[in-house]
Each structure stands twice: as structure tokens, then as C-alpha cells.
Amino acid sequence: MARVANALHVGIAGLGTVGASVVRVLATKAAELTRQCGQPIMVTAVSARDRSRDRGVDLGSAKWFEDPIELAKSADIDVFVELIGGDEGAARAAVTAALESGKHVVTANKALLAKHGVALAEIAEEKGVLLNYEAAVAGGIPVIKTMRESMAGNTVSRVFGILNGTCNYILTRMEAEGISFEECLKDAQRLGYAEADPTFDIEGNDTAHKLAILTSLAFGSRIAADEVYMEGISNITQADIRAAADLGYRIKLLGVAQQTDSGIEQRVHPTMVPTASVIAQVHGVTNAVAIETDILGELLLSGPGAGGNATASAVVGDIADIAKSQPGFQHGPVFGRPAKKLTPYKKAEIRSHAGGYFIRLTVHDRLGVFATLAKRMAENEISLESIVQQAHGEPNAKQKTVILVTHETTESLVRKAVDAVTNDGLLVDKAQVIRIERAE
């Protein structure tokens, strides 16, 4: 397609569900976008692995590139949209090539940003172009724009949220229908909410990548995805779900980042939140992000966190922002402050959490068990809010479930106490420890 005067020319690499949705939205909303942006937005070039595949969109007028890197450098485009995925290979090479060629870039690739985001931001800022990535975190929820552009002057103390729709869907169904994690995961895969290999989602990696990006925006630090403490949801059982409900809590996989006196704490793990809290009402594949600040207070953003339309909406919004920017205008920094001035990441020890810890222990039913449990907790200065004993099956069963809820304490002390109980030979199964998070 020949260049059209006064139009923004877009090249898209990756034509899967999201890429095809972006092409569709740009075509069906062309008139509205032209009115909003002051100029037409036109897809003039594309690249994907399979040229013959029917994607349900009209690509007839777009120039086809076999190599996404060549597309990224092409004079036919003003904006390069990367929807390939992966933190290395073609995605990284193409984004780097586009930025170095003076092209604006839009990406939905959280893995790429989590690993190479700061280096890419330095190139973008040196070249005076935009690197937009709203779709990389929480799908269609405008959390990046909010943190990057709308919170000037605010000091963020904590950011947390539900950042993975697959995990939230599984936990929601486990609670609502009383089914096991394994059964629910199979259903999620059948419905397309979980991948054939779901490890990246259910073990917390996806949430960790997104959290690391939010951490940089919140605290002005360099991205440190490798410093995120991470636990997944594969060990959550119906016993945990039921016990949480009895205590007035609901289990969610949360990503939490907060500033402490000793540094920044980043963690991803199953968390008990009060049933009455707003974040506990986020069900299914929905995402939610809470941001706590000194001026604004707490802000909660919630909405669709994945899927073709939600992600495409965020990508199109990023493209539209580029279309609205004025030639020669000095663009804002990629992560809220100049990339070269992002502070080195300083990891904090995982500290105490308001509300304490839930500890589920399946113990041998014999004399002295409760006394030993109490002794081990006291030795580690752990104060108990409640202790509940549940019979395990038949009245004369030789094992029982003991549920402890602690007052505020530290991760290290809880682990030391549990290790001591394990070494005492009291446990039938491995102890379950779940944090209880303060949430409004």
C-alpha cells in the first residue's frame, strides 16, 4: 500500500487472536478513530508465520513481510506493533530494530518488558519515540496509563492485584462448585482459559512479570522480575477453600509490591483476603489492580484481563495515543521517569503482613500434639488469633486437621515454627501456609 498523506501507518507483527482483533477494530472503528485522533490510522504492513491462514480479517491491502525485523525497519510504517510474544528471538530483535529506526512501538509482551524493558526504554527515549505497553499488564484495564501519566505527585506505598485470569477463574470455580484444582484446570483448558501447558500461569510466572513492570512504575526502580518471590496455586485444596470461607476469607492469587524501610518487596502467592473486601468480589477471568498512595488514597481498577477484544482495546488505545501526539513533541519516559534515572532495585526481606498467616496442619491424633504446637509457636514469638481443630473423617480417625490463624508476624518466623513442627514428627502431610493480606 502506498503511503497516504496525514495518516498514521501501522505495521503489525503477529496475527493471532489479539493481532487479528487489532486489525478488525482499526477497520471497523476507522471513522471514529479518525475523529478522535485527527488523522486516519491505517494498517499498511503485517507479518506472521502462516501467510495462508484465514484470520477472518481483510489483509488484502497490507504489504506482507516474511521477516518481522524487516517489517520493523520498513519505511512503510510509523508504528510497529509487536504481538509475537517471548522475551528473546524475533520479538526482542524486531522491537529493538523498530526503536533504533526511529519507529514508535506498541507491545503486549510482558515477558519481553520484564527482561529487557529498561534497555528498550533507553533506546526509545534516546530516539525520542514512544514505547507503549498498556496491553502487557491486566489486559484492557488502563493501569499503565494511570500510573505513568495520571498520578504525578503521588507517592505509592503498595500496589497489588489479581493479574492472571486463569488462576482467578480456577479459584472462583473451586469455591463456587466444590471441585478440585485438577478438575477445574482440565475444564479451564477445555474452555480455552488455560494453555495446554499451564505452568506459566498457575505457578505464578505470568503474574510475576506483570508485577515487576508495575513495581518499576510505582517505585521508580529498574525492573527486577527475577527478584519476585513466587508461589502458585497448584497446592490449594478444597480444605483450604472451605477453611477460608469459615474464617471469613476468600483465596486469591495476588501479586503484591510494597516499599519498606529496607527496600522493595515483590511477591506472588495465594492469599486470603476478607470476603467483604472489594478485591474478593473479583471473580472469573477478571483482573483487578489496587494502588495505594499518599494523596489519592487507594484506587482500584478492575476489568477484563485477557482475550482478543480486551487486549486489542489496549493496543488500539496505545496506537491512538501515538496518533494524537504532535510531531516534535517531547514524549514522556517509558516507565514514568527517565530510564537512565531508574534506581537500582533493592530487595527487601519479606516482612510481616497485616492479618498474619493461615496455617493448616494435618497432625497425628495423639496426646501432647496441641502442647507441642503451642510451644513451637511461642518459641518463635508467634501470637495466635485462633486455633480450630477439625476431625478428619471418622470420629475415631487417627489424624486431625488443625487450623491456626496468627496475628501479625514474619515469614521467617512462621517457616521456622512449621519446620520445627515437621521435625517433631507431628505432621501427616506437608503443612499449608497462606498469607492473609490487608485489603479494603
C-alpha positions, -999 to +999 in steps of 0.1 A: +000+000+000+013+034-009+018+059+019-012+082+025-005+118+035-015+128+070-022+092+081-005+071+107+009+039+091+009+008+113+028-025+109+017-055+129+039-085+137+019-114+150-016-121+137-030-145+164-062-138+183-050-104+195-034-093+162-065-102+142-086-084+167-065-053+164-068-053+126-106-057+130-110-029+155-089-005+135-110-013+104-145-012+120-137+019+141-118+037+114-141+067+112-144+071+150-106+068+155-100+094+127-123+119+145-107+112+179-071+113+167-072+139+140-058+116+114-065+082+099-048+051+113-040+025+086-026-010+088-001-009+059+021-039+066+019-072+085+040-102+094+031-137+107+043-173+104+015-186+082+005-164+053-022-187+041-042-189+073-077-174+073-079-149+102-113-135+095-100-101+086-092-083+053-054-081+049-055-076+011-042-040+011-014-046+036+022-054+025+033-088+037+067-093+054+081-128+060+106-113+085+092-092+113+126-075+117+124-062+081+089-050+089+101-032+120+127-013+099+104-006+069+099+029+057+063+019+050+053+022+087+053+048+115+044+025+143+055-011+149+031-033+169+047-064+184+023-093+192+048-121+186+055-130+222+085-143+240+114-125+257+141-132+231+143-141+194+122-123+168+102-102+193+132-087+210+151-082+177+122-066+160+113-042+188+149-032+191+152-026+153+120-006+152+131+017+180+166+022+166+150+030+133+130+058+150+097+040+149+071+042+177+065+007+193+033-008+208+037-042+225+016-066+246+047-086+256+051-086+294+079-112+292+100-090+269+094-059+291+101-078+323+135-089+310+146-061+286+122-033+293+147-008+308+172-013+279+144-008+253+132+022+272+167+038+270+166+033+232+131+048+229+140+078+250+172+084+231+154+083+198+125+104+210+098+078+202+071+061+222+072+026+237+036+019+248+026-013+265-008-010+281-018-044+270+011-061+287-004-058+322-041-066+331-054-067+295-079-040+289-076-022+322-058+012+318-034+007+347-002+016+329-016+049+317-030+056+351+003+050+369+025+065+342+006+097+334-022+104+359-006+101+394+020+129+393+030+139+428+016+108+444+039+086+464+029+049+460+033+027+491+018-005+477+004-020+445-013-053+445-039-072+425-053-102+406-032-102+375-039-136+360-073-146+347-066-183+345-058-186+382-087-164+393-111-185+372-098-217+388-101-204+423-135-189+417-149-223+404-132-243+432-151-222+457-184-220+439-187-256+429-166-275+454-144-292+428-107-300+430-079-279+415-071-307+389-107-310+377-111-272+374-078-269+355-090-295+329-122-275+324-102-243+320-081-259+294-111-272+276-127-238+276-095-221+264-089-202+296-057-222+303-029-233+280-021-270+272+009-264+294-005-241+321+027-239+342+035-203+334+000-192+347-007-215+376+028-213+391+028-175+392+053-166+364+028-146+344+017-126+374+054-121+384+062-105+350+033-081+352+040-073+389+077-064+381+065-039+355+041-023+379+068-022+406+090-001+383+062+023+376+052+025+413+087+030+429+109+042+401+132+012+403+147-009+375+126-039+366+136-069+386+114-099+376+140-124+389+136-109+424+099-118+428+091-143+455+067-167+438+042-195+447+015-208+425-020-222+432-015-259+424-013-269+461-046-252+470-072-278+481-108-278+490-098-280+526-082-246+522-111-231+503-136-243+530-115-232+559-110-197+544-148-194+540-154-204+576-129-178+587-145-150+565-118-151+538-115-159+501-084-172+484-069-152+455-036-154+437-022-119+443+008-101+431+020-076+458+047-050+457+054-026+485+080-002+497+096-010+531+123+006+552+148-019+538+138-019+502+111-032+478+092-063+484+077-082+455+057-114+460+032-136+442+013-162+461-021-175+471-035-150+496-065-149+519-085-116+516-116-107+537-147-118+519-162-083+523-133-066+506-137-053+471-109-074+456-126-106+470-155-098+447-134-101+416-145-134+400-137-155+369-112-143+344-115-107+356-083-088+367-080-061+393-052-038+404-052-017+437-028+012+441-022+028+475-009+064+475-005+093+500-026+118+481-052+098+462-056+071+488-065+037+474-075+033+437-089+000+424-091-007+387-110-038+376-120-053+342-113-079+316-077-090+319-073-112+288-089-122+255-088-108+220-111-078+224-098-067+258-061-069+248-069-053+213-087-024+230-055-017+250-033-020+219-056+003+198-056+028+227-018+029+226-018+034+188-043+062+192-021+079+217+007+079+192-016+093+165-026+122+189+010+131+197+023+161+179+054+159+157+085+171+176+067+168+209+090+155+237+074+122+248+073+112+285+095+085+298+086+049+293+084+039+330+073+072+344+108+086+349+138+086+326+151+051+321+187+061+330+175+075+363+156+045+374+171+034+407+188+001+412+164-025+426+169-031+463+153-062+475+136-062+509+131-092+532+095-105+531+082-089+562+051-091+583+017-088+567-013-073+584-037-101+594-010-126+597-009-162+584-033-191+579-015-224+588-033-257+581-017-288+597-028-324+594-015-340+626-014-374+642-041-375+668-022-383+700-015-368+734+007-337+736+002-325+700-015-293+709+010-286+737+039-290+712+022-268+686+017-241+712+053-244+723+068-241+688+047-210+681+057-194+714+094-202+708+091-181+676+071-153+692+040-161+671+008-149+687-023-169+676-056-152+668-075-185+666-069-223+667-095-247+653-094-285+654-113-304+628-119-342+629-105-359+598-132-383+585-145-408+611-148-398+648-120-422+657-097-412+629-060-412+639-054-378+623-069-344+627-067-311+609-056-281+630-060-246+616-040-217+631-046-181+623-017-159+636-015-122+645+010-101+626+043-119+623+071-125+598+076-150+571+108-163+586+093-170+620+063-188+605+086-210+584+109-217+614+079-228+635+065-250+608+099-266+602+101-273+639+067-289+640+077-310+609+109-322+626+089-331+657+071-358+636+037-344+642+025-340+606+008-365+584+011-342+553+031-312+544+019-280+561-001-254+542+008-218+548-012-190+532-007-153+539-036-131+549-035-098+532-050-065+543-074-055+516-101-029+516 
